[in-house]
Amino acid sequence: YRGLSSFFVFYNRTRGQLAAELTINTINRFGNDGQLKPVGTLTGEALSFGIIGRFFGEDTYVLQVSSQLFSSFMSTEEAVYELEILDAAKLEG
């Protein structure tokens, strides 16, 4: 995602059993170019919805949703979820 203004990210799991980990990354421009650099994480086995942010515009962000590495679920995890980018000015205003 690349936006011009500050934003928040909304996560909502609508169906399924996923011990989710939502990570917001930037692309590291120093050292190992092209590597993802985590700048925010939302995680938890009971996570069904949440808002994370305030991230600033004028940068490129990579949003990643994955299963926690040490999930208590032993079977294959499937879930339906939605991500939404919320404009900070509208949310805070």
Buried (B, 14 or more C-beta within 10 A) or exposed (E): BEBEEBBBBBBEBEEEEBBBBBBBBBEEEEEEEEEBEEBBEBEEEEBEEBBBBBBEBEEEBEBEBEBBEEBEEEEEBEBEBEEEBBBBEEBEE
